[in-house]
Amino acid sequence: NEEFDTTVILTTHDLVDIEELCNRMIIIDNGQKIYDGSIQEIKNTYGYMRTVQIDVKDTLNVADELHLKGIDIAKAFSLTEEDAKTWVKGNSLYVHFNRNVINISDIVSFVMPKVQAIDINIQETSIEDVVKKIYRDGVN
């Protein structure tokens, strides 16, 4: 495409390929075009949920510490559980949140004084989840 300035149409269900190779995406449902735009635009519009994983040093009492220290992002920031959900698994604290409602710096600033963190990982909504959401809920 870049070398010969030629349009290439890729038809696939493998969304990883689309994300790697394309800058524009068209979604068709029952023969009707329901989305036509950039990959970044679709992610910004429909992929607004993120998950932050904070690994903590002490693994034995993480759940008790959360309860005692009040690490509940939805409650702390007066959000609905759709916009922020906090849970613990093993030695990790997870917060699934709507980046249009609360930002990562607010979450990290709130959590860090309460736990001894050893690592942080932020996961974006995958393109597969974005497309599933569009087929489930439609486009706005």
Residue pairs with C-beta under 8 A, 6 or more apart in sequence:
1 7
1 8
10 17
10 18
10 21
10 22
12 18
15 126
15 127
15 128
15 131
16 127
18 25
18 39
18 127
19 39
19 127
22 39
23 38
23 39
24 36
24 37
24 38
24 39
25 35
25 36
25 37
25 38
25 39
25 42
26 33
26 35
26 36
27 33
27 34
27 35
27 36
27 131
27 134
28 34
29 135
34 134
34 138
34 139
35 42
35 134
35 139
39 127
42 127
42 130
42 134
43 124
43 125
43 127
43 130
45 140
46 125
46 130
46 133
46 134
47 124
47 125
47 126
47 127
47 129
47 130
48 98
48 99
48 100
48 125
49 96
49 97
49 98
49 99
49 125
50 96
50 97
50 99
50 104
50 122
50 123
50 124
50 125
51 94
51 95
51 96
51 97
51 122
51 123
52 94
52 95
52 97
52 104
52 107
52 108
52 120
52 121
52 122
52 123
53 92
53 93
53 94
53 120
53 121
53 122
53 123
54 92
54 93
54 94
54 95
54 108
54 111
54 115
54 117
54 119
54 120
55 91
55 92
55 117
55 118
55 119
55 120
55 121
56 62
56 91
56 92
56 93
56 115
56 116
56 117
56 118
57 91
57 115
57 116
57 117
57 118
58 65
58 91
58 116
59 90
59 91
62 88
62 90
62 91
62 92
62 93
62 115
63 88
65 71
65 114
65 115
66 72
66 86
66 88
66 93
69 114
69 115
70 76
70 114
71 86
71 93
71 110
71 111
71 114
71 115
72 86
73 79
73 84
73 85
73 86
73 95
73 97
73 102
73 107
73 110
74 80
74 81
74 83
74 84
74 85
74 86
76 110
77 84
77 102
77 106
77 110
79 98
79 101
79 102
82 98
83 97
83 98
83 101
83 102
84 95
84 96
84 97
84 98
84 101
84 102
84 107
85 95
85 96
85 97
86 93
86 94
86 95
87 93
87 94
88 94
93 111
93 115
95 107
95 111
97 104
97 107
104 122
108 120
111 117
